[in-house]
Amino acid sequence: MNRQSPNRRGAMMILVAVSFIILLVGTVFSVDVAYMHMVRAELRTATDAAARAGSEELARSQSPTAARAVAAAVAERNRVAGNGLTLDPGDIQVGSLQPSAGKFNFVPEVGPFTAVRVVGRRESTSADGAVSLFFARVFSTNQFEPVHAATASANVRDVALVLDISGSMGYYMPL
C-alpha cells in the first residue's frame, strides 16, 4: 500500500511571513517607546539640573531674577530630543518651601525665597515644540508631549567652630 502525503510545499512560508510581520510591528513599536523613555529621562535631567542651579544661585545672590536666568541657561545647555531645553519665563518660579503634614510644599512668590521650581515642557505650544516620533504614524499619532516639574531648595547654613586653647575651659593638671 503506497500512501502519498499531500503536497505541503510552502506551508511554512505563510507562518514565517506572518511571524515576520508581527516581529517587525513589535520592533517598530519598541523603537518609539524606547525613544519616549529616553526623552523623558533627558527632560527629567534638564529640569532637575535647572532647578538645582537656580536654587544655588538664589542662595548665593538672594536675587530671584538671577536665579531665573541661571536656571534658564542651565536648561538650555541640557539636550532634550536633540535640542537644548528652552524655558518660558512662566516655567521658572521662585518661592519657598513650607512644611505641611511631614512634607514640604512649594509656595510660589512667598518669601523668604529659598526654592526654585522649573517646569520643563515639550508640548506643541512650548518654545521647542512637541517631540516627533519615528514610526508612530502607523498608530495614528505623530508627536509625544512630555512635561516634568522639578523643585530644588538650597538651605545655606553658617557653621562656626570655636576652639579655646587658653586652658580655662579644660581640666588642667600640673606637673
C-alpha positions in Angstrom: 0.0 0.0 0.0 1.5 3.3 -1.1 0.3 6.3 0.7 1.3 9.6 -0.7 1.3 12.5 1.6 -0.5 15.6 0.4 1.7 18.3 -1.1 2.8 20.6 1.7 5.5 22.6 0.0 5.4 26.2 1.1 3.2 25.6 4.1 5.8 27.0 6.5 6.3 30.1 4.3 2.9 31.5 5.4 3.8 31.1 9.1 7.2 32.6 8.6 5.7 35.6 6.7 3.1 36.2 9.4 5.7 35.9 12.2 8.0 38.3 10.4 5.2 40.9 10.1 4.4 40.6 13.8 8.1 40.8 14.7 8.5 43.9 12.5 5.5 45.7 14.1 6.9 44.8 17.6 10.3 46.2 16.7 8.8 49.4 15.2 6.6 49.9 18.3 9.6 49.3 20.7 11.8 51.9 18.9 9.3 54.6 19.6 8.6 53.5 23.2 12.3 53.4 23.9 12.7 56.9 22.4 9.9 58.2 24.5 11.6 56.8 27.7 14.9 58.4 26.7 13.2 61.8 26.1 11.5 61.6 29.5 14.9 60.9 31.1 16.5 63.8 29.3 13.7 66.1 30.3 13.9 65.0 33.9 17.7 65.6 33.9 17.4 69.0 32.3 14.6 70.2 34.7 16.4 68.8 37.8 19.7 70.5 36.8 18.0 73.8 36.1 16.1 73.8 39.4 19.2 72.9 41.3 21.3 75.6 39.6 18.6 78.2 40.1 18.3 77.3 43.8 22.1 77.5 44.3 22.2 80.9 42.6 19.2 82.1 44.8 21.1 81.0 47.9 24.2 82.9 46.8 22.8 86.1 45.4 19.3 86.3 47.0 18.1 87.6 43.6 15.1 85.8 42.0 16.0 87.4 38.7 19.5 86.0 38.7 18.1 82.6 39.8 15.7 82.5 36.9 18.5 83.5 34.4 20.8 80.7 35.7 18.0 78.1 35.6 17.2 79.1 32.0 20.8 78.9 31.0 21.4 75.5 32.5 18.2 74.1 30.9 19.4 75.4 27.5 22.7 73.5 27.9 20.9 70.2 28.5 19.6 68.4 25.4 16.1 67.0 25.2 15.4 65.1 22.0 18.4 66.6 20.3 17.8 70.3 21.3 18.5 72.4 24.3 15.5 72.8 26.6 14.1 76.3 26.2 12.1 77.5 29.2 9.4 80.1 29.0 9.6 82.8 31.8 6.5 81.3 33.4 8.1 77.9 33.7 10.6 79.1 36.4 9.0 80.0 39.7 10.8 81.3 42.8 9.3 80.8 46.2 9.7 78.9 49.5 9.1 75.5 50.9 6.5 75.3 53.7 6.2 72.3 56.0 2.8 70.6 56.0 2.0 67.2 57.5 5.6 65.9 57.4 6.2 67.1 53.8 7.4 70.3 52.3 5.1 72.1 49.8 6.4 74.7 47.3 4.7 78.0 47.6 5.5 80.4 44.7 6.3 84.0 45.2 6.3 83.8 49.0 9.4 84.9 50.9 11.9 84.3 52.2 12.9 82.9 48.8 14.6 79.6 49.3 13.4 77.3 46.4 13.1 77.2 42.7 10.6 75.2 40.7 11.2 74.5 37.0 8.6 73.0 34.7 10.1 71.5 31.5 7.7 71.2 28.6 8.0 69.7 25.2 4.4 70.3 24.1 3.1 71.7 20.8 2.6 75.1 22.5 6.0 75.3 24.1 9.1 77.0 22.7 10.7 73.8 21.5 7.5 72.1 20.3 6.4 68.5 20.7 8.8 65.6 20.2 8.4 63.9 16.8 8.3 60.1 16.9 9.7 57.9 14.2 7.1 55.2 13.4 4.1 56.3 15.4 2.3 57.5 12.2 1.4 53.8 11.8 -0.6 54.0 15.1 -2.1 57.4 14.0 0.0 59.7 16.3 2.9 61.8 15.3 4.1 63.5 18.4 4.9 63.0 22.1 4.4 65.8 24.6 6.2 65.1 27.9 6.1 67.5 30.9 8.2 67.3 34.1 8.4 69.6 37.1 11.4 69.8 39.5 11.8 71.7 42.7 15.1 72.4 44.5 16.0 74.3 47.6 19.4 75.2 48.9 19.5 75.9 52.6 22.7 77.7 53.5 23.9 77.1 57.0 26.7 79.0 58.7 28.8 76.9 61.0 31.3 78.2 63.4 33.9 76.2 65.1 35.3 77.7 68.3 38.5 76.4 69.8 39.5 77.6 73.3 43.2 77.0 73.6 43.7 79.1 76.7 43.1 76.2 79.1 40.4 78.0 81.0 37.7 75.6 79.7 39.5 72.4 80.3 41.0 70.4 83.2 44.5 71.5 83.9 46.8 69.0 85.6 50.0 70.5 87.0 53.3 68.6 86.6 
